[in-house]
Amino acid sequence: MKIISHAKITKGYEHWKQAFDENDSLRQEYGVTVLAYGHPKDNKD
């Protein structure tokens, strides 16, 4: 199964990225493979 997600980041990309990275072990536990993540190059907030 593939899931594509789009979300509005309200606390800034760096805050989101830190939270995302901190949950890597949980993703591994449930077999979730992340293929890519990021933000549009003109939106660094």
Phi, psi and omega in degrees: 000140177242137178235127175249128184240146175225129183219152173272122181271119186262341182250014179094151183297317182298321177296314179298315183298319178298313179297319179298312181296324181293341181260018181300318182296324178293318177298318179297319180302323182261008175072028180272124178253123179266122180272326181193156171204161180165199180215159177300141186297338178268004180231092182259009181285000000 
